[in-house]
Amino acid sequence: MPQYKYKAVGVNGDTLQGVYRAKSKGEVIQMLRGNQSYPVSISEEFLGENREIKLFSGIKTKDLAVFCRQMYAMINAGVPIVTCLEILKSQTEHKKFKVVISEVYEEVNKGSTLSEALKQYPDYFSDLMTHMISAGEASGNLDLILQRLAVHYEKETKIKNKIRGAMVYPVILTFVSMVVVTFLLTFVLPQFIALFEDSGVALPLPTRILLFMSFVVVHYWYLLLIGIFGLVYGLSRYFMTPAGHWNFDNMMLKMPYVKTVVMKVITARFTRTLSTMVTSGIPLIQALENVENVVGNRVVISGLRKVREEVQRGMDLATPIRRYSLFPPMVGNMIHIGEESGTLDDMLDKTANFYDDEVDTAMQQMVAMFEPLLIVVMAVMVGFIVISIAMPLFKMFEAIKG
């Protein structure tokens, strides 16, 4: 469900600000008017790549996987939920998570269900988790639900680790390239400046460009740093806006090689999360609504909302999935087979497992393509510097001989 940030004026003229989850802006307006407040501004907030792990919560999918796995083991062994939480709060090493589990323990100890207690901490526990646990409590299969959640978060952690691992080498190579070029411009090239000035030889254009770059780096390095930080800050602020986030997500879906990896990651998340929720007895409409917060791409989220609207009107899931081409054709075909045979959860699970493996392959291919590209770029930069230095030296030798 979308989240809206609102600003309103109360009956006493007080300014009210807050965040409210609703299906539309109209619902937020009704809530404010019901509280005798007058809305000033309402804007939708994008929940981020994965609402399950908010940036500032400090909780990772690995922490949630461990939490669910340990809860499953204890509940499956017949340990009461209150005792499970008491044990977890004492052995959890994550300080923030320890505090949250302690507060959840207090709520459950007062008589709340586990799902009701978790819902009070949306920054730590997603709708996916709370709805599934609620379904498990209603059906009496809480231990199985926690096991499915543990598997879900373990696979999500595995994908994230693959992405991080694949990016290590390109990042290191880029950093080394920048250090080498900066060293040449700052320490090596200034040694030749006096020699070039005393020679009286007309410097070629590449050498003049290089000397200018060296002069700027040596004498105005602080302005370069300010410019770089300003550019990074400006871009980060822009990409946090709805339009900027949309443009960035759209760009990720169009870049060669990158789009293949991004699309397979999104597909794996979509099919795995939807399979987990459908298997747990969550209604399809509610499952689709929660999946929107998991895929992490605004372009795809917009398409999924259209899919959900058509399913609400009575259409099957496969038809709009195929029509909007949100995912590879295989996904629509597998969903169609699952709906026809009554095994939608199983087909989605098989598709998720397939794309989990595909993500690994796609990441290896992308890195294999970027590695030689980065090496070529580094070679071109260093080669340009060497040639720019060598050209006037050759002219000086020719002048001496003449």
C-alpha positions in Angstrom: 0.0 0.0 0.0 1.4 3.5 -0.9 2.6 5.8 1.9 1.8 9.5 1.8 3.5 12.4 3.6 1.0 15.0 4.6 1.0 18.6 5.9 -2.3 19.9 7.4 -3.7 22.7 9.6 -5.7 21.8 12.6 -8.8 23.6 14.0 -6.6 25.6 16.4 -4.3 26.7 13.5 -1.6 24.2 14.5 0.5 22.7 11.7 0.4 19.0 11.5 2.9 16.8 9.7 3.1 13.0 9.4 3.0 9.9 7.3 -0.1 7.8 6.5 -0.5 4.6 4.6 -3.5 4.6 2.3 -4.7 3.4 -1.1 -5.0 6.9 -2.5 -4.6 10.6 -1.7 -8.4 10.8 -1.3 -8.3 8.4 1.6 -5.6 10.6 3.3 -7.8 13.6 2.8 -10.8 11.8 4.3 -8.6 10.8 7.3 -7.5 14.4 7.9 -11.0 15.9 7.5 -12.3 13.2 9.9 -9.8 14.6 12.4 -11.0 18.1 11.7 -7.8 19.1 9.9 -7.4 20.8 6.5 -4.8 19.3 4.2 -2.2 21.7 2.8 0.0 19.3 0.9 0.0 15.5 0.3 2.8 13.7 -1.5 3.4 10.0 -2.1 6.6 8.6 -0.6 8.4 5.8 -2.4 9.3 3.1 0.1 12.6 2.3 -1.5 14.2 -0.7 -3.0 12.9 -3.0 -0.3 10.7 -1.7 2.5 11.6 -4.8 4.5 15.0 -3.3 5.3 14.7 0.5 5.6 18.0 2.4 5.1 18.0 3.9 8.6 16.6 0.9 10.5 20.0 -0.9 10.5 18.3 -4.2 10.1 19.5 -6.5 7.3 17.8 -9.4 5.6 20.3 -11.6 7.3 19.1 -10.5 10.7 15.5 -11.2 9.7 16.4 -14.6 8.3 18.1 -15.5 11.6 15.1 -14.2 13.6 12.6 -16.2 11.6 14.8 -19.4 11.5 15.3 -19.3 15.3 11.6 -18.6 16.0 10.7 -21.5 13.7 13.0 -23.9 15.5 11.7 -23.0 18.9 8.0 -22.9 18.0 8.3 -26.2 16.1 9.8 -27.7 19.3 6.8 -26.5 21.3 8.3 -23.5 23.0 5.7 -20.7 23.7 6.0 -17.5 21.7 6.7 -15.4 24.7 9.5 -17.6 25.8 10.9 -17.6 22.2 11.0 -13.8 22.2 12.6 -13.7 25.7 15.3 -16.0 24.5 15.9 -14.1 21.3 16.1 -10.7 23.0 18.8 -12.0 25.3 21.0 -13.5 22.6 20.5 -11.1 19.7 23.8 -9.1 19.2 22.3 -6.3 17.1 21.6 -3.5 19.6 18.7 -1.9 17.7 17.1 -5.2 17.0 17.5 -6.3 20.6 15.5 -3.2 21.7 12.8 -3.9 19.2 12.5 -7.6 20.1 12.3 -6.6 23.8 9.4 -4.2 23.0 7.7 -6.9 20.9 8.1 -9.3 23.8 6.4 -6.8 26.2 3.5 -6.4 23.8 3.0 -10.1 23.4 3.3 -10.6 27.1 0.4 -8.1 27.5 -1.8 -10.2 25.3 -1.1 -9.0 21.7 -0.6 -11.6 19.0 2.9 -11.7 17.4 1.6 -10.2 14.2 -0.1 -7.3 16.0 3.1 -6.6 18.0 5.3 -6.7 14.8 2.9 -4.3 13.0 3.9 -1.6 15.4 7.4 -1.6 14.0 6.9 -1.1 10.2 10.5 0.1 9.8 11.8 -3.3 10.9 9.1 -5.8 9.9 7.5 -5.5 6.5 3.9 -6.0 5.5 5.1 -9.2 3.8 6.2 -10.6 7.2 3.3 -9.3 9.3 0.6 -10.5 6.9 2.2 -14.0 6.6 2.6 -14.3 10.3 -1.0 -13.2 10.8 -2.1 -15.9 8.3 0.0 -18.5 10.2 -1.6 -17.6 13.5 -5.1 -17.9 11.9 -4.3 -21.3 10.4 -2.3 -22.7 13.2 0.8 -23.1 11.0 2.9 -20.4 12.4 6.0 -22.5 12.5 5.8 -23.4 8.8 5.2 -19.7 7.9 8.3 -18.7 9.8 10.3 -21.4 8.0 9.1 -20.0 4.6 10.0 -16.5 5.7 13.5 -17.7 6.8 14.0 -19.3 3.4 12.8 -16.2 1.7 15.1 -13.8 3.6 18.0 -16.3 3.2 17.6 -16.3 -0.6 17.2 -12.5 -0.6 20.5 -12.2 1.4 22.2 -14.6 -1.1 21.2 -12.4 -4.1 22.5 -9.2 -2.3 25.8 -10.9 -1.5 26.2 -12.0 -5.1 25.6 -8.4 -6.3 28.1 -7.0 -3.7 30.7 -9.6 -4.5 30.4 -9.0 -8.2 30.9 -5.3 -7.8 34.1 -5.5 -5.6 36.6 -6.0 -8.5 35.2 -3.2 -10.8 35.1 -0.8 -7.8 38.7 -1.6 -6.8 39.9 -1.2 -10.4 38.2 2.1 -10.8 39.7 3.4 -7.5 43.2 2.2 -8.6 42.8 4.0 -12.0 41.8 7.2 -10.3 44.8 7.0 -7.9 47.3 6.3 -10.7 46.0 9.2 -12.8 46.0 11.6 -9.8 49.6 10.5 -9.0 50.8 11.2 -12.5 49.1 14.6 -12.7 50.2 15.7 -9.2 53.7 14.3 -8.8 55.1 13.1 -12.2 54.0 15.8 -14.6 55.1 18.8 -12.6 58.7 17.5 -12.9 58.5 18.1 -16.7 56.9 21.5 -16.6 60.1 23.5 -16.0 61.9 21.5 -18.7 59.1 22.2 -21.2 59.1 26.0 -20.4 62.9 26.3 -20.7 63.1 24.4 -24.0 61.1 27.0 -26.0 59.6 24.2 -28.1 56.0 24.7 -29.1 53.9 22.3 -27.1 51.4 20.1 -28.9 47.7 20.3 -28.0 47.6 17.1 -26.0 50.5 18.3 -23.8 48.8 21.7 -23.3 45.6 20.0 -22.2 47.5 17.7 -19.8 49.5 20.7 -18.4 46.2 22.5 -17.8 44.7 19.5 -16.0 47.8 19.1 -13.9 47.7 22.8 -13.0 44.1 22.5 -11.9 44.6 19.4 -9.8 47.7 20.8 -8.0 46.5 24.3 -7.4 42.7 24.0 -7.2 42.2 20.5 -5.9 39.8 21.8 -3.2 37.5 23.2 -5.9 37.5 19.8 -7.6 36.6 18.1 -4.4 33.8 20.6 -3.7 32.6 20.1 -7.3 32.7 16.3 -7.0 30.9 16.2 -3.7 28.4 18.8 -4.9 27.7 16.7 -8.0 27.2 13.5 -6.0 25.0 15.3 -3.5 22.9 16.9 -6.2 22.4 13.7 -8.1 21.6 11.8 -4.9 19.0 14.4 -3.9 17.5 14.3 -7.4 17.3 10.5 -7.5 15.4 10.7 -4.1 12.6 12.7 -5.8 9.8 10.7 -7.5 10.8 11.9 -10.9 14.5 11.3 -10.4 13.8 7.8 -8.9 11.6 7.0 -11.9 14.2 8.2 -14.4 17.0 6.2 -12.6 14.9 3.0 -12.5 14.0 3.5 -16.2 17.6 4.0 -17.1 18.6 0.7 -15.3 16.1 -1.1 -17.4 17.6 0.2 -20.7 21.4 0.1 -20.1 23.0 -2.8 -22.0 24.1 -5.7 -19.8 22.9 -3.9 -16.7 19.3 -4.2 -17.7 19.7 -8.0 -17.9 20.9 -8.3 -14.3 18.4 -5.8 -13.0 15.5 -7.6 -14.7 16.5 -11.0 -13.4 16.9 -9.7 -9.9 13.5 -8.1 -10.0 11.9 -11.3 -11.5 13.5 -13.5 -8.8 12.2 -11.2 -6.1 8.7 -11.0 -7.6 8.2 -14.7 -8.2 9.8 -15.8 -4.9 7.8 -13.3 -2.7 4.5 -13.9 -4.5 5.1 -17.7 -4.2 5.8 -17.4 -0.5 2.7 -15.3 0.2 0.3 -17.4 -2.0 1.7 -20.6 -0.4 1.0 -19.1 3.0 -2.7 -18.5 2.2 -2.4 -14.7 1.6 -5.1 -13.6 -0.9 -3.7 -12.8 -4.4 -4.7 -9.1 -4.3 -3.1 -8.5 -1.0 0.0 -10.5 -2.1 0.4 -8.4 -5.2 0.1 -5.2 -3.1 2.9 -6.4 -0.8 5.1 -7.5 -3.7 5.1 -3.9 -5.0 7.3 -3.0 -2.0 9.8 -5.7 -2.8 10.7 -5.4 -6.5 12.5 -2.1 -6.0 11.9 -0.5 -9.4 9.3 2.2 -9.8 8.7 1.4 -13.5 7.9 -2.2 -12.6 5.8 -1.1 -9.6 3.7 1.1 -11.8 3.0 -1.8 -14.1 2.2 -4.1 -11.1 -0.4 -1.7 -9.9 -2.1 -1.9 -13.2 -1.9 -5.7 -13.0 -3.4 -5.6 -9.6 -6.3 -3.4 -10.7 -7.1 -5.8 -13.5 -7.0 -8.8 -11.2 -9.4 -6.9 -8.9 -11.8 -6.6 -11.8 -11.8 -10.4 -12.1 -9.1 -11.1 -14.7 -6.6 -13.9 -14.2 -3.0 -12.9 -13.3 -1.2 -14.2 -16.4 -3.0 -12.1 -18.9 -2.0 -8.6 -17.6 1.5 -9.9 -16.7 1.9 -10.8 -20.4 0.2 -7.6 -21.7 2.4 -5.2 -19.8 5.6 -7.2 -20.5 6.9 -6.5 -17.0 8.9 -9.7 -16.9 10.5 -12.2 -19.3 7.9 -14.2 -21.3 8.7 -17.3 -19.2 7.1 -15.7 -16.1 3.7 -15.2 -17.8 3.7 -18.7 -19.3 4.6 -20.3 -15.9 1.9 -18.2 -14.1 -0.7 -19.3 -16.8 0.2 -23.0 -16.4 0.0 -22.6 -12.6 -3.4 -21.0 -12.8 -4.7 -23.6 -15.2 -3.5 -26.5 -13.1 -4.1 -25.0 -9.7 -0.4 -25.0 -8.8 0.4 -21.3 -9.0 2.5 -21.3 -5.8 4.6 -24.2 -7.1 5.1 -22.7 -10.5 6.2 -19.4 -9.0 8.6 -21.2 -6.7 10.2 -23.1 -9.6 10.4 -19.8 -11.6 12.1 -18.1 -8.6 14.6 -20.9 -8.3 15.4 -20.6 -12.0 16.0 -16.9 -11.9 18.0 -17.1 -8.6 20.6 -19.2 -10.7 20.2 -16.8 -13.6 21.1 -13.8 -11.5 24.5 -15.5 -10.7 25.2 -16.2 -14.3 24.1 -12.7 -15.4 26.3 -11.1 -12.8 29.3 -13.1 -13.9 28.7 -12.1 -17.5 28.4 -8.4 -16.7 31.6 -8.4 -14.6 33.4 -10.3 -17.4 32.3 -7.6 -19.8 33.2 -4.6 -17.5 36.6 -5.9 -16.4 38.3 -5.6 -19.9 36.4 -2.4 -20.5 37.8 -0.8 -17.3 41.3 -2.0 -18.1 41.0 -0.4 -21.6 39.8 2.9 -20.1 42.7 2.9 -17.6 45.2 2.1 -20.4 43.8 4.9 -22.6 44.1 7.4 -19.8 47.6 6.4 -18.8 48.6 6.2 -22.5 47.3 9.7 -23.1 49.5 11.0 -20.3 52.6 9.2 -21.5 52.2 10.2 -25.1 51.5 13.9 -24.1 54.8 13.9 -22.2 56.7 12.1 -24.9 55.7 14.3 -27.8 57.5 17.5 -26.6 60.5 15.5 -25.5 60.9 14.1 -29.1 60.6 17.7 -30.4 63.3 18.8 -28.0 65.7 16.1 -29.1 65.0 17.0 -32.7 65.8 20.7 -31.9 69.1 19.7 -30.2 70.1 17.5 -33.2 69.3 20.3 -35.6 
